[in-house]
């Protein structure tokens, strides 16, 4: 009994401050706030948990984006579209909600920031809620072959899981993985994403024609699905969300990292660079042109993307707006600085407190 009371007290300790902050930001009256706190307190006392209203869920999700220390794109937190999918009771219903998310967020290239929130974990010891095994809703497979890895090395584990469930990809470097979904303690199920929903961008360069010979491509929308959302002490184990890409995420990380597609040597080759000496700075030159190609291709094909200089300026505007609202801007400096030319942004020369505020998103392995 004592343990139950402690769990309820901990939940209440998170629920009450959230209701106060949320309702204050929404301009609700003190009487509305106190009435809701009393309602939440009773629910936790009787049922051990409480349920967010749609308005609380929507604003809580926006607050979580605003509090995301690693995100440089927080200027747009108030534009987040929230799809309430807490009613989804089966994997089939989850899949349909996720297909709607992909289509709505993609918006034919005019990317909409969006989150889909499924049923939460119902307290300690209870059955788990909805669960998405994919790290992102759209991602390319990775295959172990005799000639090395084909595709994305970051996807080896999820690809093997998909194959164990009966999925077979074509074996190309850019096979879109199916969704792997699980409700409660059910056996995971896989769902192929309809190809019409997956917008992809072929990578070309405005000045280096041979870049097209590399046959690179990337998907339009980064929909993160391996984090849980915590709002007022309630854990939503499946809450995939997206903004739009910053070019360096693709050009300086996904394509360039040695542990990912490792394309810098091949880019340097088509550019005719001397790769025998690091001092020739061939990696730097290849990296810049690869990022030029990514930005050029997305813009040319009508897909929203932001370069890291513009993103840094937008973050500066976010800082200014938060200061006017008397809210401290927290941040993880190691994530906020772009991986390309970081010293050219104001963020590089700034200090941020990495204090974690709630509501927020957390990687599942941080639980």
C-alpha positions as CSV (number, residue, x, y, z in Angstrom):
1,X,0.0,0.0,0.0
2,X,2.9,2.3,0.9
3,X,4.5,1.7,-2.5
4,X,1.2,2.5,-4.3
5,X,0.9,5.7,-2.4
6,X,4.5,6.7,-3.3
7,X,3.9,6.0,-7.0
8,X,0.7,8.1,-6.9
9,X,2.5,10.9,-5.0
10,X,5.3,11.0,-7.7
11,X,2.7,11.2,-10.4
12,X,0.9,14.0,-8.7
13,X,4.2,15.8,-8.2
14,X,4.6,16.0,-12.0
15,X,0.9,16.4,-12.9
16,X,0.2,19.5,-10.8
17,X,3.1,21.7,-12.0
18,X,2.2,20.7,-15.6
19,X,-1.4,21.7,-15.2
20,X,-0.4,25.0,-13.6
21,X,2.1,25.9,-16.4
22,X,-0.1,24.6,-19.2
23,X,-3.2,26.4,-18.0
24,X,-1.3,29.6,-17.4
25,X,0.1,29.6,-20.9
26,X,-3.4,28.9,-22.3
27,X,-4.8,31.9,-20.5
28,X,-7.2,29.9,-18.3
29,X,-8.5,31.3,-15.1
30,X,-7.3,30.3,-11.6
31,X,-10.6,28.7,-10.9
32,X,-10.4,26.5,-14.0
33,X,-6.8,25.5,-13.0
34,X,-7.8,24.6,-9.4
35,X,-10.8,22.6,-10.6
36,X,-8.7,20.6,-13.0
37,X,-6.0,20.0,-10.4
38,X,-8.7,18.7,-8.0
39,X,-10.1,16.4,-10.8
40,X,-6.6,15.1,-11.6
41,X,-5.9,14.5,-7.9
42,X,-9.1,12.5,-7.4
43,X,-8.4,10.4,-10.5
44,X,-4.9,9.5,-9.4
45,X,-6.3,8.6,-5.9
46,X,-9.0,6.3,-7.4
47,X,-7.3,4.9,-10.5
48,X,-3.6,5.5,-10.0
49,X,-3.5,7.7,-13.1
50,X,-5.3,10.4,-15.0
51,X,-6.1,11.2,-18.6
52,X,-5.1,14.3,-20.5
53,X,-7.7,16.4,-22.2
54,X,-7.1,17.0,-25.9
55,X,-6.1,20.6,-25.2
56,X,-3.6,19.4,-22.5
57,X,-2.2,16.8,-24.9
58,X,-1.8,19.3,-27.7
59,X,-0.1,22.0,-25.6
60,X,1.9,19.5,-23.7
61,X,3.4,18.1,-26.9
62,X,4.2,21.6,-28.0
63,X,5.9,22.3,-24.7
64,X,7.9,19.1,-25.1
65,X,9.3,20.3,-28.4
66,X,10.1,23.7,-26.9
67,X,12.0,22.0,-24.1
68,X,14.0,19.7,-26.4
69,X,17.6,20.6,-25.6
70,X,19.0,18.9,-28.7
71,X,16.7,20.6,-31.2
72,X,17.9,23.6,-33.2
73,X,14.4,24.0,-34.8
74,X,12.4,25.0,-31.8
75,X,11.3,28.4,-33.2
76,X,8.3,26.7,-34.7
77,X,7.1,24.8,-31.6
78,X,3.7,26.4,-31.6
79,X,3.0,25.2,-35.2
80,X,3.0,21.5,-34.2
81,X,0.0,19.5,-35.5
82,X,-1.1,16.9,-33.0
83,X,-2.9,13.7,-34.0
84,X,-4.6,12.1,-31.1
85,X,-4.4,8.4,-31.6
86,X,-5.0,7.3,-28.0
87,X,-8.1,5.4,-29.2
88,X,-6.0,3.0,-31.4
89,X,-6.4,-0.5,-29.9
90,X,-4.8,-2.7,-32.5
91,X,-1.7,-2.7,-34.6
92,X,-3.9,-2.3,-37.7
93,X,-5.3,0.9,-36.2
94,X,-1.8,2.1,-35.3
95,X,-0.6,1.5,-38.9
96,X,-3.5,3.5,-40.3
97,X,-2.8,6.4,-38.0
98,X,0.9,6.3,-38.9
99,X,0.1,6.3,-42.6
100,X,-2.0,9.4,-42.1
101,X,0.9,11.0,-40.2
102,X,3.3,10.3,-43.1
103,X,0.9,11.7,-45.7
104,X,-0.1,14.8,-43.6
105,X,3.4,15.6,-42.6
106,X,4.9,15.1,-46.1
107,X,2.2,17.4,-47.6
108,X,3.8,16.9,-51.1
109,X,7.1,18.4,-49.9
110,X,5.7,21.3,-47.9
111,X,6.6,19.6,-44.6
112,X,4.3,20.0,-41.6
113,X,5.7,19.6,-38.1
114,X,3.5,16.8,-36.6
115,X,3.2,14.3,-33.8
116,X,0.9,11.3,-33.4
117,X,0.3,10.2,-29.8
118,X,-0.8,6.7,-29.0
119,X,-2.1,5.3,-25.7
120,X,0.2,5.7,-22.7
121,X,1.8,3.2,-20.4
122,X,-0.8,2.8,-17.6
123,X,1.3,3.0,-14.5
124,X,4.0,0.9,-12.9
125,X,3.6,-2.9,-13.4
126,X,0.8,-2.4,-16.0
127,X,0.9,-3.7,-19.5
128,X,3.0,-1.6,-21.9
129,X,1.1,0.7,-24.2
130,X,1.6,1.1,-28.0
131,X,5.1,0.5,-29.2
132,X,7.0,1.3,-32.5
133,X,10.1,-0.7,-33.0
134,X,11.5,1.5,-35.8
135,X,13.9,4.3,-34.9
136,X,12.2,6.5,-37.6
137,X,8.9,5.7,-39.4
138,X,10.8,5.9,-42.7
139,X,14.3,4.5,-42.9
140,X,16.3,2.4,-45.2
141,X,17.2,-1.2,-44.6
142,X,20.8,-2.5,-43.9
143,X,21.9,-5.9,-45.0
144,X,24.9,-8.0,-44.0
145,X,26.4,-9.5,-47.2
146,X,29.6,-11.4,-48.1
147,X,30.7,-8.1,-49.8
148,X,30.0,-6.0,-46.8
149,X,27.0,-4.0,-45.7
150,X,24.4,-2.9,-48.3
151,X,22.2,0.0,-47.3
152,X,22.2,1.8,-43.9
153,X,24.4,0.1,-41.2
154,X,22.3,1.8,-38.6
155,X,19.4,-0.4,-39.6
156,X,21.0,-3.8,-39.4
157,X,19.1,-4.8,-36.2
158,X,15.6,-3.6,-37.3
159,X,16.2,-5.1,-40.8
160,X,16.9,-8.5,-39.2
161,X,13.8,-8.2,-37.1
162,X,11.7,-7.4,-40.2
163,X,13.1,-10.4,-42.0
164,X,12.4,-12.7,-39.0
165,X,8.8,-11.5,-39.2
166,X,8.6,-12.5,-42.9
167,X,9.6,-9.3,-44.7
168,X,12.0,-9.5,-47.6
169,X,13.6,-6.4,-49.1
170,X,15.0,-6.0,-52.6
171,X,18.5,-5.8,-51.3
172,X,19.3,-2.3,-52.7
173,X,21.0,0.5,-50.7
174,X,17.7,2.3,-50.3
175,X,14.9,-0.2,-49.5
176,X,12.3,1.5,-47.3
177,X,11.7,-0.6,-44.2
178,X,8.2,-1.6,-43.1
179,X,6.7,-0.4,-39.8
180,X,7.1,-2.9,-36.9
181,X,4.3,-2.2,-34.5
182,X,3.2,-3.8,-31.2
183,X,0.2,-3.2,-28.9
184,X,0.8,-4.3,-25.3
185,X,2.2,-7.8,-25.1
186,X,1.1,-8.8,-28.5
187,X,3.5,-10.3,-31.1
188,X,5.0,-7.5,-33.2
189,X,3.6,-7.1,-36.7
190,X,5.1,-5.5,-39.8
191,X,3.3,-3.2,-42.2
192,X,4.7,-2.1,-45.6
193,X,4.4,1.6,-46.1
194,X,2.5,2.3,-49.3
195,X,5.1,3.7,-51.8
196,X,2.8,6.6,-52.7
197,X,3.3,7.9,-49.2
198,X,7.1,7.9,-49.2
199,X,8.5,11.0,-50.9
200,X,12.1,10.6,-51.8
201,X,14.7,13.0,-53.2
202,X,17.3,12.0,-55.8
203,X,20.6,13.7,-55.1
204,X,22.3,15.8,-57.8
205,X,24.7,18.7,-57.7
206,X,24.2,22.0,-59.5
207,X,27.8,22.1,-60.9
208,X,29.2,18.5,-60.5
209,X,27.2,16.4,-62.9
210,X,29.1,13.2,-61.9
211,X,27.5,13.4,-58.4
212,X,24.4,11.9,-60.0
213,X,26.4,8.8,-60.9
214,X,26.5,8.0,-57.2
215,X,22.7,7.3,-57.3
216,X,22.1,8.8,-53.9
217,X,18.7,9.5,-52.6
218,X,17.0,10.3,-49.3
219,X,13.5,10.4,-47.9
220,X,11.8,13.7,-47.3
221,X,10.6,13.6,-43.7
222,X,12.5,12.6,-40.6
223,X,9.8,11.1,-38.3
224,X,11.5,10.1,-35.0
225,X,9.8,7.1,-33.4
226,X,12.3,5.8,-30.8
227,X,11.5,8.3,-28.0
228,X,8.7,8.4,-25.5
229,X,6.8,11.6,-24.6
230,X,6.4,12.6,-21.0
231,X,3.7,15.1,-20.1
232,X,2.7,15.7,-16.5
233,X,4.1,12.3,-15.4
234,X,2.2,10.3,-18.1
235,X,4.5,8.3,-20.4
236,X,3.4,8.0,-24.0
237,X,5.6,5.1,-25.3
238,X,4.7,5.7,-28.9
239,X,4.6,9.4,-30.0
240,X,6.4,9.8,-33.4
241,X,7.1,13.4,-34.3
242,X,8.8,15.3,-37.1
243,X,9.9,18.7,-38.3
244,X,11.9,19.0,-41.5
245,X,15.5,18.2,-42.2
246,X,18.4,20.4,-41.6
247,X,20.7,19.7,-44.6
248,X,23.7,18.6,-42.5
249,X,21.7,15.7,-41.0
250,X,21.7,14.1,-44.4
251,X,24.9,15.5,-46.0
252,X,27.2,15.5,-43.0
253,X,25.9,12.6,-41.1
254,X,23.7,10.1,-42.9
255,X,25.8,10.1,-46.1
256,X,29.2,11.0,-44.6
257,X,29.6,9.2,-41.3
258,X,31.9,6.1,-41.7
259,X,29.4,4.1,-39.6
260,X,26.6,5.1,-42.0
261,X,26.8,5.4,-45.9
262,X,30.5,6.5,-45.8
263,X,30.2,8.4,-49.1
264,X,33.1,10.9,-48.7
265,X,35.7,8.8,-50.5
266,X,33.3,8.3,-53.4
267,X,32.3,12.0,-53.6
268,X,36.0,12.9,-53.5
269,X,36.6,10.4,-56.4
270,X,34.0,12.0,-58.6
271,X,35.4,15.4,-57.8
272,X,38.9,14.3,-58.7
273,X,40.4,15.2,-55.3
274,X,43.7,13.9,-54.0
275,X,42.8,11.6,-51.1
276,X,46.3,10.4,-50.3
277,X,46.9,13.1,-47.7
278,X,44.6,14.4,-45.0
279,X,46.3,17.7,-45.3
280,X,44.8,18.2,-48.8
281,X,41.5,18.7,-46.9
282,X,39.8,16.4,-49.3
283,X,37.3,15.3,-46.7
284,X,36.3,18.9,-46.0
285,X,35.9,19.8,-49.7
286,X,33.9,16.6,-50.4
287,X,31.7,17.3,-47.3
288,X,30.8,20.8,-48.4
289,X,29.9,19.7,-51.9
290,X,27.9,16.8,-50.7
291,X,25.9,19.2,-48.5
292,X,25.5,21.6,-51.4
293,X,24.0,18.7,-53.4
294,X,21.6,17.8,-50.7
295,X,20.2,21.3,-50.3
296,X,20.1,21.8,-54.1
297,X,18.2,18.6,-54.6
298,X,15.6,19.2,-52.0
299,X,15.0,22.7,-53.2
300,X,14.9,21.7,-56.8
301,X,12.3,18.9,-56.1
302,X,10.1,21.1,-53.9
303,X,10.9,19.5,-50.5
304,X,11.3,21.7,-47.4
305,X,14.8,21.7,-45.9
306,X,16.9,24.3,-44.0
307,X,20.6,25.0,-44.2
308,X,22.5,25.1,-40.9
309,X,23.2,28.9,-41.1
310,X,19.5,29.7,-41.5
311,X,18.6,27.2,-38.8
312,X,21.1,28.9,-36.4
313,X,19.5,32.3,-37.1
314,X,16.1,30.8,-36.5
315,X,17.4,29.5,-33.2
316,X,18.6,33.0,-32.3
317,X,15.0,34.2,-32.9
318,X,13.7,31.4,-30.7
319,X,16.1,32.5,-27.9
320,X,14.9,36.1,-28.2
321,X,11.2,35.1,-28.1
322,X,11.8,32.9,-25.0
323,X,13.6,35.7,-23.3
324,X,10.5,38.0,-23.9
325,X,8.4,35.2,-22.4
326,X,10.7,35.1,-19.3
327,X,11.7,31.5,-20.0
328,X,15.3,30.3,-19.9
329,X,16.5,28.6,-23.1
330,X,18.2,25.3,-22.2
331,X,20.2,23.3,-24.7
332,X,22.7,20.6,-25.3
333,X,25.5,22.5,-27.0
334,X,27.1,19.3,-28.5
335,X,23.8,18.7,-30.4
336,X,22.9,22.3,-31.2
337,X,26.1,23.1,-33.1
338,X,25.9,21.9,-36.7
339,X,28.4,19.2,-37.8
340,X,29.6,21.5,-40.7
341,X,31.3,24.9,-40.0
342,X,29.9,25.2,-36.4
343,X,32.2,28.1,-35.6
344,X,30.4,30.2,-38.2
345,X,27.2,30.1,-36.0
346,X,26.5,32.1,-32.8
347,X,25.6,28.8,-31.1
348,X,29.2,27.7,-31.1
349,X,30.2,30.7,-29.0
350,X,27.3,30.5,-26.6
351,X,26.8,28.6,-23.3
352,X,23.6,26.8,-22.6
353,X,22.3,25.0,-19.4
354,X,21.5,21.4,-20.3
355,X,18.9,21.2,-17.5
356,X,16.0,18.9,-18.6
357,X,12.6,20.6,-18.3
358,X,9.3,18.8,-18.6
359,X,7.3,18.0,-20.6
360,X,9.9,16.5,-22.9
361,X,11.0,13.6,-25.1
362,X,13.3,10.9,-23.9
363,X,15.1,8.0,-25.7
364,X,13.6,4.7,-24.6
365,X,16.9,3.4,-23.4
366,X,17.0,6.4,-20.9
367,X,14.0,5.0,-19.0
